Amino acid sequence: MLKDLSQPILYLITRGATTETTSRESPEFQDLLLQIKAAVAAEINLVQIREKRLGTRVLFELAERAVDITRASSTQIVINDRADVAAGAGAHGVHLTTQSLDVAVIRKSFGPNFLIGASAHSWEEAQPACEQGADFIVLGPVFPTQSKEQFGPPLGLEKFSRICGKLGDFPVLALGGVSERNAQECLVAGASGVAGISLFSQSANLKTVAAAIREHTKGVL
């Protein structure tokens, strides 16, 4: 379950810079730990470890280290796709893609307290994730962004808002081309928060970025 639902929810997604040869001594592994420490300092609500090419053993170790870093904070850790690694490492939950197992399968296997986020790019993907017991969805792309071109044209704020309206109070996080400046537009359209890779990619200024988003969206929710 989501905790500390201070609005807006800020959801950091790691860059995926690791490879099959990454070890715990590798610079990119250490950079991830620094990013997670910075996320805690910035009071980021959720961190998704999205390192698709990382070997399972190293991913497990990274997850364990991330859990240790966030243990005394309000920041929650979810692992992309790998519910088994998440549960074994003591992470809060998993983030499911449109190619992952159904939300219902994960909920049945890992129980009611296991945090489940799900990606969606349309109402047809958002609705079943909500109905099957996800805790939140990440919906997008909202704005044009090169990294999400494979998912087709952006939803735009109007369509994004319609989907949020259909889901009622269910938490929806906006993804895709989101910036400090347009985060407010996403919340006005119905988002509970914003997610990003490049938006939260610089550990050195993460606290500043998070504070700016909160300032720009003050009073919206």
Disulfide bonds with the S-S distance in Angstrom:
none
